[in-house]
Amino acid sequence: MASTVTHCYHMGCYGALPAIRMAHGFMASSFLGITPPKSRIDIVHTEILSAHGNLSNDSAEHIITMTLFSDGFIRYSVFSEAEAEKRQMKGLKILALKENLLSDSLDKMTWKLGPHTFDMTLSLKVPYAIRDNVKRFVVSLLNEAGMDFDREKENLAYAIHPGGPAIVKKICGELGLTEKQVELSDKVFYENGNLSSVTIPY
């Protein structure tokens, strides 16, 4: 069977979301006669963040960045609903897809070419910028999925990308979530660190 490979680079921690959106689009368009109907689309993430470590830079900011991030690799698949039912598969169903850009946030996180590696900066303001915008986003996302946040929030588990411990804590506080509801995010971070685009699929 022929395979088509689509490359999608330099998305960072957010990378799983456009990958799932692309897979969803490829799957949906295949049922419109554009390509033969597909039953499965594989997504592969490769993150070699250690390649960007600069051991000669002992600034506090760089040490924090190096201790937060780690290498990661994962493959997972998007199946058509019919194929998932036929195989009696367990998994997650895509109910809605949504993204949000935060205005005035460009300087909060940078990824620039340095002399030997890419250099990253993370502002201490990142968790606060996310906190200040997350509730509006989550309410809107759940509305698109036909759900009411206030009515459903206690019955849901949350896969928060643990960019760092402060991000998960700020989001929990803003949304009024329990530690149990975000335990998977904490577990992935504790066991692996921030795997960039690999983290959410884990």
SEFI-458541 format. One record per residue (C-alpha): residue number from 0; residue in one letter; y, x, z. Coordinates in steps of 0.001 Angstrom, whole numbers. Each point is the difference from the previous one (the first is absolute). Example, Ala and Ser with C-alpha at 12.3 -4.5 7.8 and 13.67 -1.06 7.14 Angstrom:
+-----+---------+---------+---------+---------+
| num | residuo |      yy |      xx |      zz |
+-----+---------+---------+---------+---------+
|   0 |       a |   -4500 |   12300 |    7800 |
|   1 |       s |    3440 |    1370 |    -660 |
+-----+---------+---------+---------+---------+
end
This chain:
+-----+---------+---------+---------+---------+
| num | residuo |      yy |      xx |      zz |
+-----+---------+---------+---------+---------+
|   0 |       m |       0 |       0 |       0 |
|   1 |       a |    3431 |    1342 |    -933 |
|   2 |       s |    2471 |     773 |    2764 |
|   3 |       t |    3773 |      18 |    -133 |
|   4 |       v |    1860 |    2264 |    2425 |
|   5 |       t |    3603 |    -714 |     986 |
|   6 |       h |    1822 |    2671 |    2010 |
|   7 |       c |    2631 |    -981 |    2549 |
|   8 |       y |    1528 |    2946 |    1842 |
|   9 |       h |    2615 |     804 |    2640 |
|  10 |       m |      21 |   -3360 |    1773 |
|  11 |       g |    -553 |    1527 |    3431 |
|  12 |       c |   -1020 |   -2150 |    2954 |
|  13 |       y |     761 |   -3119 |   -2008 |
|  14 |       g |   -2476 |     974 |   -2765 |
|  15 |       a |   -2785 |   -2456 |     854 |
|  16 |       l |    2288 |   -2990 |    -606 |
|  17 |       p |     910 |     727 |   -3642 |
|  18 |       a |   -3623 |    1055 |    -589 |
|  19 |       i |   -1249 |   -3394 |    1206 |
|  20 |       r |    2740 |   -1761 |   -1964 |
|  21 |       m |   -1030 |    1885 |   -3156 |
|  22 |       a |   -3702 |    -751 |     552 |
|  23 |       h |     828 |   -3672 |     556 |
|  24 |       g |    2050 |     -27 |   -3216 |
|  25 |       f |   -2731 |    1735 |   -2015 |
|  26 |       m |   -2562 |   -2470 |    1344 |
|  27 |       a |    2148 |   -3076 |    -678 |
|  28 |       s |     988 |    1106 |   -3509 |
|  29 |       s |   -3631 |     639 |    -916 |
|  30 |       f |    -668 |   -3730 |     398 |
|  31 |       l |    2824 |    -848 |   -2410 |
|  32 |       g |   -1748 |    1580 |   -2982 |
|  33 |       i |    2103 |    3174 |     -27 |
|  34 |       t |   -3063 |    2124 |     844 |
|  35 |       p |   -3622 |    -982 |     636 |
|  36 |       p |    -343 |   -1748 |    3410 |
|  37 |       k |    -458 |    2488 |    2808 |
|  38 |       s |   -2130 |    -541 |    3080 |
|  39 |       r |    1121 |    3104 |    1917 |
|  40 |       i |    2875 |    2471 |      64 |
|  41 |       d |    -292 |    3168 |    2071 |
|  42 |       i |    2951 |    1574 |    1789 |
|  43 |       v |    -130 |    3659 |    1039 |
|  44 |       h |    2566 |    1689 |    2241 |
|  45 |       t |     183 |    3774 |     395 |
|  46 |       e |    2465 |    1522 |    2433 |
|  47 |       i |     103 |    3772 |     490 |
|  48 |       l |    2957 |     136 |    2329 |
|  49 |       s |   -1075 |    3342 |    1465 |
|  50 |       a |    1050 |    1576 |   -3309 |
|  51 |       h |    3596 |    -694 |    1019 |
|  52 |       g |    -190 |    1625 |    3409 |
|  53 |       n |    2323 |    2960 |     406 |
|  54 |       l |   -1365 |    2067 |    2870 |
|  55 |       s |    3085 |    2221 |      34 |
|  56 |       n |    2294 |   -2944 |     816 |
|  57 |       d |      -3 |    -465 |    3769 |
|  58 |       s |    2808 |   -2551 |     211 |
|  59 |       a |    -698 |   -2948 |    2303 |
|  60 |       e |     317 |   -2441 |   -2905 |
|  61 |       h |   -2561 |    1888 |   -2099 |
|  62 |       i |   -2462 |     368 |    2891 |
|  63 |       i |     165 |   -3764 |     613 |
|  64 |       t |    -575 |    -687 |   -3694 |
|  65 |       m |   -2981 |    2386 |    -128 |
|  66 |       t |   -1620 |   -1528 |    3081 |
|  67 |       l |     420 |   -3598 |   -1227 |
|  68 |       f |   -1581 |     372 |   -3441 |
|  69 |       s |   -3519 |     846 |   -1146 |
|  70 |       d |   -2076 |     122 |   -3168 |
|  71 |       g |   -1919 |   -3088 |   -1031 |
|  72 |       f |   -2121 |   -1436 |   -2771 |
|  73 |       i |   -1378 |   -3504 |    -493 |
|  74 |       r |   -1437 |   -2264 |   -2700 |
|  75 |       y |     -98 |   -3775 |     277 |
|  76 |       s |    -284 |   -2839 |   -2481 |
|  77 |       v |    1692 |   -3234 |    -999 |
|  78 |       f |   -2472 |   -2650 |   -1181 |
|  79 |       s |     593 |   -3263 |   -1779 |
|  80 |       e |    -492 |   -2982 |    2277 |
|  81 |       a |   -3001 |   -1134 |   -2064 |
|  82 |       e |   -1639 |    3430 |     266 |
|  83 |       a |     590 |     194 |    3750 |
|  84 |       e |   -1572 |   -3444 |     462 |
|  85 |       k |   -2944 |     891 |   -2249 |
|  86 |       r |    -697 |    3132 |    2056 |
|  87 |       q |     687 |   -1818 |    3295 |
|  88 |       m |    2367 |    2810 |     909 |
|  89 |       k |    2091 |     312 |    3113 |
|  90 |       g |    3514 |    1225 |    -473 |
|  91 |       l |    3667 |    -864 |     -57 |
|  92 |       k |    1533 |   -2514 |   -2391 |
|  93 |       i |    3421 |     617 |   -1551 |
|  94 |       l |    2102 |   -3014 |    1025 |
|  95 |       a |    3441 |    1365 |    -874 |
|  96 |       l |    1678 |    3219 |   -1110 |
|  97 |       k |    3518 |     881 |    1106 |
|  98 |       e |    2193 |    3075 |     325 |
|  99 |       n |    3460 |     544 |    1429 |
| 100 |       l |    2510 |    2811 |    -476 |
| 101 |       l |    2236 |     797 |    2959 |
| 102 |       s |    3614 |     559 |    -943 |
| 103 |       d |    1710 |    3126 |    1330 |
| 104 |       s |   -3345 |    1645 |     790 |
| 105 |       l |    -226 |    2652 |   -2727 |
| 106 |       d |     962 |    2835 |    2342 |
| 107 |       k |   -2431 |   -1044 |    2763 |
| 108 |       m |   -2950 |    1678 |   -1700 |
| 109 |       t |     130 |    2678 |   -2679 |
| 110 |       w |   -2562 |    1801 |   -2151 |
| 111 |       k |    1639 |    2900 |   -1828 |
| 112 |       l |   -1239 |    2992 |   -1911 |
| 113 |       g |     170 |    3139 |    2148 |
| 114 |       p |    -609 |    3661 |    -929 |
| 115 |       h |   -3800 |    -229 |     444 |
| 116 |       t |    -815 |   -3615 |     901 |
| 117 |       f |    1562 |   -3424 |     144 |
| 118 |       d |    2124 |    -299 |    3143 |
| 119 |       m |      40 |   -3235 |    1940 |
| 120 |       t |    2542 |   -1247 |    2488 |
| 121 |       l |    -490 |   -3030 |    2227 |
| 122 |       s |    2972 |   -1395 |    1868 |
| 123 |       l |    -465 |   -1250 |    3543 |
| 124 |       k |    1691 |   -3166 |   -1290 |
| 125 |       v |   -3006 |    -995 |   -2185 |
| 126 |       p |   -1774 |   -2061 |    2714 |
| 127 |       y |    3264 |   -1834 |     748 |
| 128 |       a |     711 |    -749 |   -3669 |
| 129 |       i |   -3493 |   -1469 |    -347 |
| 130 |       r |     288 |   -1913 |    3280 |
| 131 |       d |    3286 |   -1588 |   -1023 |
| 132 |       n |   -1455 |   -1365 |   -3242 |
| 133 |       v |   -3678 |    -660 |     694 |
| 134 |       k |     109 |   -3552 |    1373 |
| 135 |       r |    1886 |   -1441 |   -2963 |
| 136 |       f |   -2479 |    1740 |   -2309 |
| 137 |       v |   -3145 |   -1171 |    1829 |
| 138 |       v |    1248 |   -3602 |     261 |
| 139 |       s |     739 |     -18 |   -3735 |
| 140 |       l |   -3350 |    1599 |    -912 |
| 141 |       l |   -1950 |   -2530 |    2042 |
| 142 |       n |    2039 |   -2858 |   -1492 |
| 143 |       e |   -1056 |    1175 |   -3468 |
| 144 |       a |   -3619 |    -115 |    1206 |
| 145 |       g |     518 |   -3556 |    1292 |
| 146 |       m |      76 |    1014 |    3667 |
| 147 |       d |    2533 |    -425 |    2787 |
| 148 |       f |     561 |    3197 |    2003 |
| 149 |       d |     905 |   -1659 |    3305 |
| 150 |       r |   -3015 |   -2302 |    -174 |
| 151 |       e |   -2514 |    2620 |   -1195 |
| 152 |       k |    1177 |    3319 |    1462 |
| 153 |       e |   -2319 |     -35 |    3027 |
| 154 |       n |   -3059 |    -602 |   -2207 |
| 155 |       l |     616 |    2950 |   -2323 |
| 156 |       a |    -881 |    3693 |      66 |
| 157 |       y |    2645 |    2318 |   -1455 |
| 158 |       a |    -569 |    3104 |   -2149 |
| 159 |       i |    3248 |    1849 |     659 |
| 160 |       h |     350 |    3334 |   -1743 |
| 161 |       p |     237 |    2387 |    2957 |
| 162 |       g |    2602 |    2370 |   -1380 |
| 163 |       g |     223 |    1103 |    3610 |
| 164 |       p |    -595 |   -1601 |    3402 |
| 165 |       a |    3628 |   -1144 |     295 |
| 166 |       i |    -235 |   -2102 |   -3180 |
| 167 |       v |   -2982 |   -1995 |    1257 |
| 168 |       k |    1639 |    -497 |    3416 |
| 169 |       k |    3317 |   -1163 |   -1482 |
| 170 |       i |   -1726 |   -2474 |   -2341 |
| 171 |       c |   -2163 |   -1340 |    2843 |
| 172 |       g |    3052 |    -531 |    2149 |
| 173 |       e |    1996 |   -1703 |   -2743 |
| 174 |       l |   -2847 |   -2333 |   -1031 |
| 175 |       g |   -1264 |    -602 |    3540 |
| 176 |       l |   -3507 |    1293 |    -741 |
| 177 |       t |   -2642 |    1158 |    2458 |
| 178 |       e |   -1636 |    3433 |     -30 |
| 179 |       k |   -3268 |   -1700 |    -989 |
| 180 |       q |    1609 |   -1360 |   -3176 |
| 181 |       v |     924 |    3502 |   -1206 |
| 182 |       e |   -2951 |    1943 |    1391 |
| 183 |       l |   -1264 |     908 |   -3487 |
| 184 |       s |    3323 |    1665 |    -840 |
| 185 |       d |     -62 |    1948 |    3262 |
| 186 |       k |   -3652 |     991 |    -533 |
| 187 |       v |     575 |    1314 |   -3536 |
| 188 |       f |    3031 |    2012 |    1141 |
| 189 |       y |   -1756 |    1393 |    3087 |
| 190 |       e |   -3091 |    1046 |   -1971 |
| 191 |       n |    1642 |    1202 |   -3225 |
| 192 |       g |    3762 |     296 |     307 |
| 193 |       n |    2216 |   -1380 |   -2747 |
| 194 |       l |   -2076 |     205 |   -3209 |
| 195 |       s |    2917 |   -1197 |   -2127 |
| 196 |       s |   -1273 |   -2455 |   -2663 |
| 197 |       v |   -3558 |     226 |    1370 |
| 198 |       t |     952 |   -1414 |    3425 |
| 199 |       i |     202 |   -3756 |    -679 |
| 200 |       p |   -3330 |    -137 |   -1914 |
| 201 |       y |   -1694 |    1776 |    2925 |
+-----+---------+---------+---------+---------+
end
